[in-house]
C-alpha cells in the first residue's frame, strides 16, 4: 500500500475548509431540478437508501445503486459533514408483483429451496455484503432488517388508523390514498393513474379504492412469515418498513432518501404518504434516484434472462474495474453493460494505476508540478450533483500531465510528487474508491509492506540481466513470461528495467 507522511495531507485539510464554503448542488427528484444542498442540522447529514430484498444474489443493478450512493456518502464526509447512513434489509413483505398481490419473494424462494425464510434472508444478506465488500462499498452506519422492526411498523399503522388515514377490513389494513391529497407528487402520477394501476391487480371489495395500498396483510393458511397484531396474524406491507425504520433512526424528516428510479412509484410515493400523514412534516428534503442498467442496449431483468450476477462477473473481472465502469456513468444516467465496455474500463483503470506507480517510483527531480487546477476541477464536478464521469475525466487529464512531466529530463520535485500522490489518494482512493488503498507500490523505494516482494523481484531481474548479458535470450524471455502470467509486467525503458504488479495485490 502507499503510505503518506501526514504533511502530505496539509493541502487537503485546507481544501476541506474551502469546500465547506462552497456549494453542493443535488438533483432533487421531488422538484425535478438541481438545488443547493443545505442539511436540516448544520454539519450533519441523515441519509436513507432502500436496501436489497434478500432472496437472490446481487446483480449489476444492485452494484450501480450502492456504488453510486457509496460515493455520495464518501463525498459528503470528505466535505466535512458528519453522515449517518441507514440502508435497510428487506426480509419480509415484498410481494412478487411489487404491490399488494402475489407471494412474498423470500417465502417463495424458501419454498423453492425447501428451507425456511430466515435461512434464505440470512444467506443472501451475507452474499450481498460479500459482493459489496469486493466493490469497495462502505458498510452503512445502520442496516436494519424489516423483520427486526415489526413492533415499530405495527405502532405506525396504529397511528395511521387513529388519525383517519388507514382502515381495517377482514384483518387487512390499508392506507386511504384519498386521505392524502399529495399522493403521487414524487412520481408525478395523478390519483386517476394510480387508481388505474391498482385496478389490474385488485378487484375485490376489501379496499375502499383500488389505489389504496396495504399496510398490514392477514396471513393466509400456510404462510411462512407471520406475526401477531391488533388486526390479525399477518405481516407488514412492503412500503411500511422504510418509513418506520427511517423515522426511528433518522427522525421524522431526513435529509436525503435514495433508491432506484423504479422505486418512485409505488414504493416512495407510498412512503411519503404514510410518513407525512403521521407526522405532518416533510418526510424527505432531497430525493435521489439512480437510473437502470441495460445489457447491450436492452433493459436488464431476470424475466429477459440477461441479468448479470456479480459473483459470475467477479470470476472474470476485477471488482474495482466494475466499480470504475459504474462511475464512468452518472448515477442518473443509464448504464449499458457490454464486454467491450468492461474491456475499455479495464484498460482505463490500469492507466490510472500505472500513473500512480510511476509517480511513487519517481526519484526527486527539479521541475514543479501544481495539482491545484485538477483539485478544483475535481471538486467542481463532485459538487455538481456528484458528477463522477467528469471527476474521472479530470483524473485522466492529470494522468496525462503527470506522465508528460515524468518523461521530461527534469522530472518533478519531491514536494510536487507528494502533493500529487496525496490528491490521487484523496480523489481516487478515498472518494471514488477505484484505486485500492492496499495496492503495493513498485521499485526499490516501495513501502515496508512491499519490501519482501521488492527483494524477490530484485533477484529475478538480476538473473534476467545476467541472462541477457550472456545472450541467453530464451531464459530472459522465460523469466519475463512467467512473471507476466502471475500479473507482474516487466518493461525495458531508456532509464533501465522497471516492473509493475498489474494484479494489484
C-alpha positions as CSV (number, residue, x, y, z in Angstrom):
1,X,0.0,0.0,0.0
2,X,1.0,3.6,-0.3
3,X,2.0,5.4,3.0
4,X,1.9,9.2,3.1
5,X,3.6,11.4,5.6
6,X,1.0,13.4,7.5
7,X,2.4,16.6,6.0
8,X,1.3,15.4,2.6
9,X,-2.3,16.0,3.7
10,X,-1.9,19.6,4.8
11,X,-3.1,20.7,1.3
12,X,-6.3,18.6,1.7
13,X,-7.1,19.9,5.2
14,X,-7.1,23.3,3.6
15,X,-9.2,22.1,0.8
16,X,-11.8,20.7,3.2
17,X,-12.1,24.1,4.8
18,X,-12.6,25.7,1.3
19,X,-15.2,23.0,0.3
20,X,-17.3,23.8,3.3
21,X,-17.6,27.3,2.0
22,X,-18.5,26.1,-1.5
23,X,-22.0,24.8,-2.5
24,X,-23.0,21.3,-3.3
25,X,-26.0,21.0,-5.7
26,X,-28.1,17.9,-5.8
27,X,-30.8,17.0,-8.3
28,X,-33.9,16.6,-6.2
29,X,-36.3,14.2,-7.9
30,X,-39.2,15.8,-6.0
31,X,-38.9,19.2,-7.6
32,X,-37.1,17.8,-10.8
33,X,-34.2,20.2,-10.7
34,X,-30.9,20.8,-9.0
35,X,-30.9,22.8,-5.8
36,X,-28.3,23.8,-3.3
37,X,-27.8,21.3,-0.5
38,X,-28.5,22.5,3.0
39,X,-28.9,19.8,5.6
40,X,-31.6,20.2,8.3
41,X,-28.9,20.3,11.0
42,X,-25.7,22.2,10.1
43,X,-22.7,19.9,9.7
44,X,-24.8,16.8,9.9
45,X,-26.5,14.7,7.1
46,X,-29.0,12.0,7.5
47,X,-29.3,9.6,4.5
48,X,-31.6,6.6,4.0
49,X,-31.2,4.3,0.9
50,X,-33.5,1.5,0.1
51,X,-31.6,-1.7,0.6
52,X,-31.9,-5.1,-1.2
53,X,-34.7,-7.6,-0.9
54,X,-32.6,-10.6,0.1
55,X,-33.9,-13.6,-1.9
56,X,-31.1,-14.0,-4.5
57,X,-27.5,-13.0,-5.3
58,X,-26.8,-9.4,-6.1
59,X,-26.6,-8.3,-9.7
60,X,-25.2,-5.4,-11.6
61,X,-28.3,-3.2,-10.9
62,X,-27.6,-3.5,-7.2
63,X,-23.9,-2.6,-7.9
64,X,-24.9,0.6,-9.7
65,X,-27.2,1.7,-7.0
66,X,-25.0,1.0,-4.0
67,X,-21.7,2.1,-5.6
68,X,-23.4,5.4,-6.6
69,X,-24.7,6.1,-3.1
70,X,-21.4,5.0,-1.6
71,X,-19.7,7.8,-3.5
72,X,-22.4,10.2,-2.3
73,X,-21.7,9.3,1.3
74,X,-17.9,9.4,0.8
75,X,-18.1,12.9,-0.8
76,X,-20.3,14.3,2.0
77,X,-17.9,13.0,4.6
78,X,-14.9,14.4,2.7
79,X,-16.6,17.7,2.5
80,X,-16.7,17.8,6.3
81,X,-20.2,16.6,7.2
82,X,-20.9,14.0,9.8
83,X,-23.1,11.5,7.9
84,X,-25.4,9.0,9.4
85,X,-26.2,6.4,6.7
86,X,-29.0,3.9,7.1
87,X,-29.6,1.2,4.5
88,X,-32.3,-1.4,5.2
89,X,-32.6,-5.1,4.5
90,X,-36.0,-6.1,3.2
91,X,-36.6,-9.6,4.5
92,X,-40.4,-9.6,4.6
93,X,-43.4,-8.0,2.8
94,X,-42.0,-7.5,-0.7
95,X,-44.5,-9.4,-2.8
96,X,-43.9,-10.8,-6.3
97,X,-46.0,-8.1,-8.1
98,X,-44.1,-5.3,-6.2
99,X,-47.5,-4.1,-4.9
100,X,-50.2,-5.9,-2.7
101,X,-50.7,-9.1,-4.5
102,X,-48.6,-12.3,-5.1
103,X,-46.3,-14.3,-2.9
104,X,-43.7,-13.0,-0.6
105,X,-40.4,-13.1,-2.5
106,X,-38.5,-14.6,0.3
107,X,-41.1,-17.1,1.2
108,X,-41.3,-18.2,-2.4
109,X,-37.5,-18.7,-2.5
110,X,-37.7,-20.6,0.8
111,X,-40.3,-22.9,-0.8
112,X,-38.2,-23.4,-3.9
113,X,-35.1,-24.2,-1.9
114,X,-37.0,-26.3,0.6
115,X,-35.9,-24.4,3.7
116,X,-37.2,-21.6,5.9
117,X,-37.3,-17.8,5.1
118,X,-34.8,-16.9,7.8
119,X,-32.1,-19.1,6.3
120,X,-32.8,-17.6,2.9
121,X,-32.6,-14.0,4.1
122,X,-29.5,-14.7,6.2
123,X,-27.7,-16.5,3.4
124,X,-28.4,-13.8,0.8
125,X,-27.7,-10.9,3.2
126,X,-24.2,-12.4,3.7
127,X,-23.9,-12.8,0.0
128,X,-24.9,-9.2,-0.7
129,X,-22.4,-7.8,1.8
130,X,-19.6,-10.0,0.4
131,X,-20.2,-8.6,-3.1
132,X,-20.4,-5.0,-1.8
133,X,-17.1,-5.5,0.0
134,X,-15.5,-6.7,-3.2
135,X,-16.8,-3.5,-4.8
136,X,-15.2,-1.4,-2.1
137,X,-18.6,-0.2,-0.9
138,X,-18.5,1.0,2.7
139,X,-21.0,-0.5,5.1
140,X,-23.8,1.7,6.3
141,X,-23.9,3.0,9.9
142,X,-27.1,1.1,10.5
143,X,-28.5,-1.8,8.5
144,X,-31.9,-2.5,10.0
145,X,-33.9,-5.6,8.9
146,X,-37.7,-5.3,8.4
147,X,-38.3,-8.5,10.5
148,X,-36.5,-7.0,13.4
149,X,-38.8,-3.9,13.4
150,X,-42.3,-5.4,13.4
151,X,-43.3,-3.5,16.6
152,X,-42.3,-0.2,15.1
153,X,-44.3,-1.0,12.0
154,X,-47.4,-2.0,14.0
155,X,-47.1,1.2,16.0
156,X,-47.0,3.3,12.8
157,X,-50.2,1.5,11.5
158,X,-52.0,2.2,14.7
159,X,-51.2,5.9,14.4
160,X,-52.5,6.0,10.8
161,X,-55.7,4.3,11.8
162,X,-56.1,6.7,14.8
163,X,-55.9,9.8,12.6
164,X,-58.1,8.5,9.9
165,X,-55.6,7.8,7.2
166,X,-55.9,4.0,7.3
167,X,-58.7,1.4,7.9
168,X,-59.0,-2.3,8.7
169,X,-61.0,-4.8,6.7
170,X,-61.1,-8.5,7.5
171,X,-57.7,-8.4,9.2
172,X,-56.1,-6.4,6.5
173,X,-55.2,-2.7,7.0
174,X,-55.0,-0.3,4.0
175,X,-53.9,3.3,3.6
176,X,-56.5,5.6,2.2
177,X,-54.9,7.4,-0.7
178,X,-57.8,9.8,-1.0
179,X,-57.0,11.0,2.6
180,X,-53.6,12.3,1.4
181,X,-54.0,15.0,-1.3
182,X,-50.3,15.0,-2.2
183,X,-50.2,11.3,-3.2
184,X,-48.1,10.8,-6.4
185,X,-46.2,14.1,-6.1
186,X,-42.8,12.3,-6.4
187,X,-43.6,10.1,-9.4
188,X,-45.9,12.7,-11.0
189,X,-48.7,10.2,-11.3
190,X,-52.2,11.5,-10.8
191,X,-54.7,9.9,-8.5
192,X,-56.6,8.5,-11.5
193,X,-53.4,6.9,-12.9
194,X,-52.6,5.4,-9.5
195,X,-56.2,4.1,-9.4
196,X,-56.0,2.5,-12.8
197,X,-52.7,0.9,-11.8
198,X,-54.5,-0.7,-8.9
199,X,-57.5,-1.9,-10.9
200,X,-55.5,-4.6,-12.8
201,X,-54.5,-6.4,-9.6
202,X,-57.2,-5.6,-7.1
203,X,-60.9,-6.2,-8.0
204,X,-62.1,-7.4,-4.6
205,X,-64.1,-5.2,-2.2
206,X,-61.6,-5.2,0.7
207,X,-60.2,-1.9,-0.4
208,X,-62.3,1.2,-0.5
209,X,-60.5,2.3,-3.6
210,X,-58.2,0.3,-5.8
211,X,-55.4,2.8,-5.4
212,X,-55.2,2.2,-1.6
213,X,-52.2,0.2,-0.5
214,X,-51.6,-2.4,2.2
215,X,-50.1,-1.6,5.5
216,X,-50.8,-5.0,7.1
217,X,-51.8,-8.2,5.4
218,X,-53.6,-11.1,7.0
219,X,-51.6,-14.2,6.5
220,X,-53.2,-17.0,4.5
221,X,-53.1,-20.5,5.8
222,X,-49.6,-22.0,5.4
223,X,-47.9,-18.6,5.0
224,X,-44.4,-18.9,6.3
225,X,-43.9,-15.4,7.8
226,X,-46.4,-14.1,10.2
227,X,-46.7,-12.1,13.4
228,X,-49.4,-11.2,15.9
229,X,-51.0,-7.7,15.5
230,X,-54.2,-6.0,16.8
231,X,-55.9,-6.9,13.5
232,X,-54.7,-10.3,12.6
233,X,-51.9,-12.8,12.5
234,X,-50.1,-11.5,9.4
235,X,-47.2,-9.4,8.1
236,X,-46.4,-5.8,7.2
237,X,-46.8,-4.3,3.7
238,X,-43.6,-3.6,1.8
239,X,-43.8,0.2,1.9
240,X,-44.2,0.3,5.7
241,X,-40.8,-0.8,6.8
242,X,-38.8,2.2,5.3
243,X,-41.0,4.8,7.0
244,X,-40.8,3.0,10.3
245,X,-37.1,2.4,10.3
246,X,-36.0,5.7,8.8
247,X,-38.0,7.7,11.4
248,X,-36.7,5.5,14.2
249,X,-33.0,6.1,13.3
250,X,-33.0,9.4,11.5
251,X,-36.1,11.3,12.7
252,X,-39.3,12.5,11.2
253,X,-37.6,14.5,8.5
254,X,-34.4,13.1,6.8
255,X,-32.0,15.0,4.5
256,X,-31.5,12.5,1.7
257,X,-33.5,9.4,0.6
258,X,-32.1,7.4,-2.2
259,X,-33.1,4.4,-4.3
260,X,-33.7,3.2,-7.9
261,X,-35.9,5.1,-10.3
262,X,-38.2,2.1,-10.4
263,X,-39.0,2.8,-6.7
264,X,-40.6,6.2,-7.3
265,X,-44.0,4.5,-7.8
266,X,-45.4,3.0,-5.9
267,X,-42.8,2.5,-3.1
268,X,-41.6,6.0,-2.5
269,X,-44.9,7.7,-3.2
270,X,-46.4,5.4,-0.5
271,X,-43.6,6.1,1.9
272,X,-44.3,9.9,1.6
273,X,-48.0,9.4,2.1
274,X,-47.9,7.3,5.2
275,X,-45.0,9.2,6.8
276,X,-46.3,12.7,6.2
277,X,-49.8,11.6,7.3
278,X,-48.4,10.6,10.7
279,X,-46.0,13.5,11.3
280,X,-47.5,16.4,9.4
281,X,-43.9,17.2,8.5
282,X,-42.0,16.9,5.2
283,X,-40.6,13.3,5.1
284,X,-37.6,13.9,2.9
285,X,-35.8,17.1,1.9
286,X,-33.8,15.7,-1.1
287,X,-34.9,12.7,-3.1
288,X,-32.2,11.0,-5.2
289,X,-32.8,8.2,-7.7
290,X,-30.3,6.2,-9.7
291,X,-31.1,5.0,-13.2
292,X,-31.2,1.5,-14.5
293,X,-28.7,-0.9,-16.1
294,X,-29.1,-2.2,-19.7
295,X,-27.3,-5.0,-21.3
296,X,-26.2,-4.3,-24.9
297,X,-28.9,-1.7,-25.0
298,X,-31.7,-3.9,-23.6
299,X,-33.1,-3.4,-20.1
300,X,-31.6,-5.9,-17.7
301,X,-34.1,-8.2,-15.9
302,X,-34.5,-11.8,-14.7
303,X,-37.5,-12.3,-17.0
304,X,-35.4,-11.4,-20.0
305,X,-32.6,-13.8,-18.8
306,X,-30.0,-11.2,-19.2
307,X,-29.4,-10.3,-15.5
308,X,-25.7,-10.0,-14.8
309,X,-24.8,-11.8,-11.5
310,X,-22.0,-10.1,-9.6
311,X,-20.4,-13.3,-8.4
312,X,-20.2,-14.6,-12.0
313,X,-18.9,-11.2,-13.1
314,X,-16.1,-11.2,-10.5
315,X,-14.8,-14.6,-11.8
316,X,-13.7,-12.8,-14.9
317,X,-13.3,-9.2,-13.9
318,X,-11.6,-7.2,-11.1
319,X,-14.4,-5.9,-8.9
320,X,-12.7,-2.5,-8.9
321,X,-12.9,-2.4,-12.7
322,X,-16.7,-2.9,-12.3
323,X,-16.8,0.0,-9.8
324,X,-14.8,2.1,-12.2
325,X,-17.1,1.1,-15.1
326,X,-20.2,2.2,-13.0
327,X,-18.7,5.5,-12.0
328,X,-18.0,6.5,-15.6
329,X,-21.7,6.8,-16.0
330,X,-23.6,9.5,-13.9
331,X,-25.9,8.0,-11.3
332,X,-28.9,9.5,-13.1
333,X,-27.9,8.1,-16.5
334,X,-28.5,4.6,-17.8
335,X,-25.5,2.2,-17.6
336,X,-25.1,-0.1,-20.6
337,X,-23.1,-3.3,-19.9
338,X,-21.2,-5.0,-22.6
339,X,-17.9,-6.9,-22.9
340,X,-16.4,-4.0,-24.9
341,X,-17.3,-1.5,-22.2
342,X,-15.7,-3.7,-19.5
343,X,-12.6,-4.2,-21.6
344,X,-12.3,-0.4,-22.0
345,X,-12.8,0.1,-18.3
346,X,-10.0,-2.4,-17.5
347,X,-7.6,-0.5,-19.8
348,X,-8.6,2.8,-18.4
349,X,-8.2,1.8,-14.7
350,X,-4.8,0.3,-15.4
351,X,-3.7,3.6,-16.9
352,X,-4.5,5.3,-13.6
353,X,-2.8,2.6,-11.6
354,X,0.3,2.8,-13.8
355,X,0.4,6.6,-13.3
356,X,0.3,6.2,-9.6
357,X,3.0,3.6,-9.7
358,X,5.3,5.7,-11.8
359,X,4.7,8.7,-9.5
360,X,5.5,6.7,-6.4
361,X,8.8,5.4,-8.0
362,X,9.8,8.9,-9.2
363,X,13.2,9.9,-7.9
364,X,13.5,13.5,-6.9
365,X,13.5,15.9,-9.8
366,X,13.6,19.7,-10.1
367,X,10.5,20.7,-12.0
368,X,7.4,21.9,-10.2
369,X,4.0,20.4,-10.9
370,X,0.9,22.0,-9.4
371,X,-2.1,19.7,-8.9
372,X,-4.3,22.7,-7.8
373,X,-6.2,23.2,-11.1
374,X,-7.1,19.5,-11.1
375,X,-8.2,19.6,-7.5
376,X,-10.5,22.5,-8.2
377,X,-12.0,20.8,-11.3
378,X,-12.5,17.5,-9.4
379,X,-14.2,19.4,-6.6
380,X,-16.5,21.3,-9.0
381,X,-17.5,18.0,-10.7
382,X,-18.4,16.4,-7.4
383,X,-20.3,19.4,-6.1
384,X,-22.3,19.3,-9.3
385,X,-24.7,16.5,-8.3
386,X,-21.8,14.0,-7.8
387,X,-20.7,14.1,-11.4
388,X,-18.3,11.1,-11.3
389,X,-17.8,10.9,-15.1
390,X,-16.4,14.4,-15.2
391,X,-14.4,13.7,-12.0
392,X,-12.8,10.7,-13.6
393,X,-12.1,12.7,-16.8
394,X,-10.1,15.1,-14.6
395,X,-8.1,12.2,-13.3
396,X,-7.2,11.1,-16.8
397,X,-6.2,14.7,-17.6
398,X,-4.0,14.6,-14.5
399,X,-2.5,11.3,-15.6
400,X,-1.6,12.6,-19.0
401,X,0.0,15.7,-17.5
402,X,1.9,13.7,-14.9
403,X,3.3,11.2,-17.4
404,X,4.5,14.0,-19.6
405,X,6.3,15.6,-16.6
406,X,7.8,12.3,-15.6
407,X,9.0,11.7,-19.2
408,X,10.8,15.0,-19.2
409,X,14.5,15.3,-18.3
410,X,13.8,17.3,-15.2
411,X,11.3,15.0,-13.6
412,X,9.3,16.6,-10.8
413,X,10.2,17.9,-7.3
414,X,9.6,15.9,-4.2
415,X,7.0,18.3,-2.9
416,X,5.2,18.2,-6.3
417,X,5.3,14.4,-6.3
418,X,4.0,14.2,-2.7
419,X,1.2,16.7,-3.2
420,X,0.0,14.9,-6.4
421,X,0.2,11.5,-4.8
422,X,-1.9,12.9,-1.9
423,X,-4.5,14.2,-4.4
424,X,-4.7,10.8,-6.1
425,X,-5.1,9.1,-2.8
426,X,-7.8,11.5,-1.7
427,X,-9.7,11.6,-5.0
428,X,-9.3,8.1,-6.5
429,X,-8.9,6.0,-3.3
430,X,-10.9,7.8,-0.5
431,X,-13.7,9.4,-2.6
432,X,-14.2,7.4,-5.8
433,X,-12.8,4.2,-4.3
434,X,-11.4,3.0,-7.6
435,X,-7.8,2.6,-6.5
436,X,-7.1,0.0,-3.9
437,X,-5.6,1.5,-0.8
438,X,-3.6,-1.7,-0.2
439,X,-2.2,-1.8,-3.6
440,X,1.6,-2.2,-3.4
441,X,3.9,0.3,-5.0
442,X,6.8,-0.9,-7.1
443,X,10.6,-0.3,-7.2
444,X,13.2,-0.2,-4.5
445,X,11.6,2.7,-2.8
446,X,8.4,0.9,-2.0
447,X,7.0,0.9,1.5
448,X,7.7,-1.6,4.2
449,X,4.9,-4.0,3.3
450,X,6.3,-4.3,-0.2
451,X,10.0,-4.9,0.7
452,X,9.7,-8.7,0.6
453,X,8.3,-8.6,-3.0
454,X,10.9,-6.0,-3.9
455,X,13.7,-8.3,-2.8
456,X,12.3,-11.2,-4.8
457,X,12.0,-9.0,-7.9
458,X,15.5,-7.7,-7.4
459,X,16.9,-11.2,-7.6
460,X,14.8,-12.2,-10.6
461,X,15.7,-9.0,-12.5
462,X,19.4,-9.6,-11.8
463,X,19.1,-13.1,-13.1
464,X,17.4,-11.8,-16.2
465,X,20.0,-9.2,-16.7
466,X,22.8,-11.8,-16.5
467,X,20.9,-14.0,-19.0
468,X,20.7,-11.1,-21.4
469,X,24.4,-10.3,-21.0
470,X,25.2,-13.9,-21.7
471,X,22.9,-13.7,-24.8
472,X,20.7,-16.4,-23.2
473,X,17.5,-14.7,-24.5
474,X,15.4,-17.9,-24.1
475,X,16.0,-17.7,-20.3
476,X,15.4,-13.9,-20.2
477,X,12.1,-14.3,-22.1
478,X,11.1,-17.2,-19.8
479,X,11.5,-15.1,-16.7
480,X,9.6,-12.2,-18.3
481,X,6.7,-14.5,-19.5
482,X,6.4,-16.4,-16.2
483,X,6.2,-13.2,-14.2
484,X,3.6,-11.8,-16.7
485,X,1.5,-15.0,-16.2
486,X,1.1,-14.0,-12.5
487,X,0.3,-10.4,-13.2
488,X,3.8,-8.8,-13.0
489,X,4.8,-6.8,-16.0
490,X,8.4,-6.0,-16.9
491,X,9.3,-3.0,-19.0
492,X,12.7,-2.3,-20.6
493,X,12.9,1.5,-20.8
494,X,15.7,4.0,-21.6
495,X,16.0,4.5,-17.8
496,X,16.5,0.8,-17.2
497,X,14.2,-2.1,-16.2
498,X,11.0,-1.4,-14.3
499,X,8.2,-3.7,-13.2
500,X,4.6,-3.3,-12.1
501,X,2.2,-5.5,-10.3
502,X,-0.8,-5.5,-12.6
503,X,-2.9,-7.7,-10.3
504,X,-2.9,-5.0,-7.6
505,X,-2.0,-7.5,-4.9
